């Protein structure tokens, strides 16, 4: 009974984290209306996030939750911080300059299936027939939704879709890695460390190639940067890590099915975006594939 309660609490926390994360794409698209580039809005996101993670890392630095930490554990944190919250975020922000937020979330939703594939390759977790069918359905849905966007938006959609796919792969890698590192560090310490790594990566990136004046943006850009940092980064990053700890990375990947739905709704409200009938059909196939897979997973649990 207690295990069931913990499982459903983990799902609820994961859903809230995913919805907050989903709002990021909408706010980034709103910021792009003020002629800001991808690395600049990503920098603002990390600048506003940075103080939160510094304080949290200091407070929890001596807290021991799992086994004794070794140097290689910290090296893995650096790697997954680089991959999961720097590369994945950068690819996502660049991709959003070419395609609409609702389609971005549909393509990004490939990462649950990538998590399962990576778990199979690196953790030797078997893929059931149900999961294989669900993965197939998901990719068919992505192809349907994306192919129609090319007809609507032109060939730039290919470039945008490519960057979002890279974001999905790198974020999936982070989820798989964090699944076994979180118990060693603890949810809060691990998340703070990984995010600090990503912050430093973004700072260095901007220092090398940043071309826009950091103090020359419209006030709306700073406000959006703050909202992205707090409500679409800091808060959901801890919620996601906690959810992964409570229900596992594979189960969390299934819960993430709420992401495309919430983004489509938010993009419709704030960006006046709409999916074509074919794209909506593709989205339903994607979501249906994950739901199909989740039913099987719940039976196994």
Residue pairs with C-beta under 8 A, 6 or more apart in sequence:
6 246
7 246
7 247
7 301
9 246
10 242
10 243
10 245
10 246
10 247
10 251
10 252
11 243
11 247
11 251
11 255
13 239
13 242
13 243
13 246
14 239
14 240
14 243
14 244
14 247
14 252
14 255
14 256
15 255
15 258
16 236
16 239
17 235
17 236
17 237
17 238
17 239
17 240
17 243
18 236
18 240
18 255
18 256
18 258
18 259
18 262
19 258
19 259
19 262
20 231
20 232
20 235
20 236
20 239
21 232
21 236
21 240
21 259
22 105
22 258
22 259
22 260
22 262
22 263
22 266
23 231
23 232
23 262
23 263
23 266
24 228
24 232
24 233
25 92
25 96
25 101
25 104
25 105
25 263
25 267
26 101
26 263
26 266
26 267
26 270
26 271
27 224
27 227
27 228
27 232
28 41
28 93
28 96
28 101
28 224
28 228
29 96
29 100
29 101
29 267
29 271
30 220
30 224
30 270
30 271
31 41
31 220
31 221
31 224
31 225
31 228
32 41
32 96
32 97
34 217
34 218
34 220
34 221
36 212
36 217
36 221
37 97
37 211
37 212
38 90
38 93
38 94
38 96
38 97
39 90
39 93
39 202
39 205
39 206
39 209
39 210
40 206
40 210
40 212
40 214
40 217
41 93
41 221
41 224
41 225
41 228
42 89
42 90
42 93
42 202
42 206
43 202
43 203
43 206
43 210
43 214
44 217
44 221
44 222
44 224
44 225
44 226
44 228
44 229
45 89
45 202
45 225
45 228
45 229
45 232
45 233
46 198
46 199
46 202
46 203
46 229
47 225
47 229
48 225
48 226
48 228
48 229
48 230
49 195
49 199
49 229
49 230
49 233
49 234
50 196
50 199
52 229
52 230
52 234
53 191
53 192
53 195
53 196
53 199
53 234
54 196
56 188
56 191
56 192
57 189
57 192
57 193
57 196
60 186
60 188
60 189
60 192
61 189
63 186
63 188
63 189
65 183
65 184
65 185
65 186
65 189
66 183
66 184
66 185
66 186
67 184
69 184
69 185
73 181
73 184
73 185
74 193
76 177
76 181
77 181
77 185
77 190
77 193
77 194
77 197
78 197
79 177
80 173
80 174
80 177
80 178
80 181
80 194
81 193
81 194
81 195
81 196
81 197
81 198
81 201
82 197
82 198
82 201
83 170
83 173
83 174
83 177
84 170
84 171
84 173
84 174
84 175
84 177
84 178
84 194
84 198
85 174
85 194
85 195
85 197
85 198
85 237
86 197
86 198
86 201
86 202
86 205
87 166
87 167
87 170
88 167
88 168
88 170
88 171
88 174
89 167
89 198
89 202
90 202
90 205
91 163
91 164
91 166
91 167
91 170
92 104
92 108
92 163
92 164
92 167
94 163
95 104
95 107
95 159
95 160
95 161
95 162
95 163
95 164
95 166
95 167
96 104
96 160
96 164
97 160
98 153
98 156
98 157
98 159
98 160
98 161
98 163
99 107
99 149
99 153
99 156
99 157
99 160
99 161
99 164
100 149
100 153
100 267
100 271
100 273
101 263
101 266
101 267
101 271
101 273
102 260
102 263
102 264
102 267
102 268
102 273
102 275
102 279
103 145
103 146
103 149
103 157
103 161
103 275
103 279
104 160
104 164
104 263
105 259
105 260
105 262
105 263
105 264
106 141
106 142
106 145
106 146
106 260
106 279
106 282
106 283
106 286
107 142
107 145
107 146
107 161
107 164
107 165
107 168
108 164
108 167
108 168
108 171
108 259
109 138
109 142
109 168
109 256
109 257
109 259
109 260
109 286
109 287
109 290
110 138
110 139
110 142
110 165
110 168
111 168
111 169
111 171
111 172
111 175
111 253
111 256
112 138
112 172
112 253
112 254
112 256
112 257
112 290
113 134
113 135
113 138
113 139
113 253
114 168
114 169
114 172
115 172
115 175
115 176
115 249
115 250
115 253
116 125
116 127
116 131
116 135
116 250
116 253
117 127
117 135
118 172
118 173
118 176
119 125
119 176
119 249
119 250
120 126
120 127
122 176
123 176
125 250
127 135
128 296
130 292
130 293
130 296
131 293
131 296
133 289
133 292
134 289
134 290
134 292
134 293
134 296
135 289
135 293
136 289
137 285
137 286
137 288
137 289
137 292
138 285
138 286
138 289
138 290
140 282
140 285
141 282
141 283
141 284
141 285
141 286
141 287
141 288
141 289
142 282
142 286
143 282
144 278
144 279
144 281
144 282
144 285
145 275
145 278
145 279
145 281
145 282
145 283
145 286
146 157
146 161
146 282
148 276
148 278
148 279
148 282
149 157
149 161
149 279
150 157
150 158
152 276
172 253
174 194
175 244
175 249
175 252
175 253
176 249
178 190
178 194
178 241
178 244
178 249
179 244
179 248
179 249
181 190
182 190
182 241
182 244
182 245
183 245
184 190
185 193
187 238
187 241
187 242
187 245
188 238
188 241
190 241
191 237
191 238
191 241
195 233
195 234
195 237
240 252
243 252
243 255
244 252
247 255
250 297
251 297
251 301
254 290
254 293
254 294
254 297
255 294
256 290
257 287
257 290
257 291
257 294
260 283
260 286
260 287
261 287
264 275
264 283
267 273
268 274
275 283
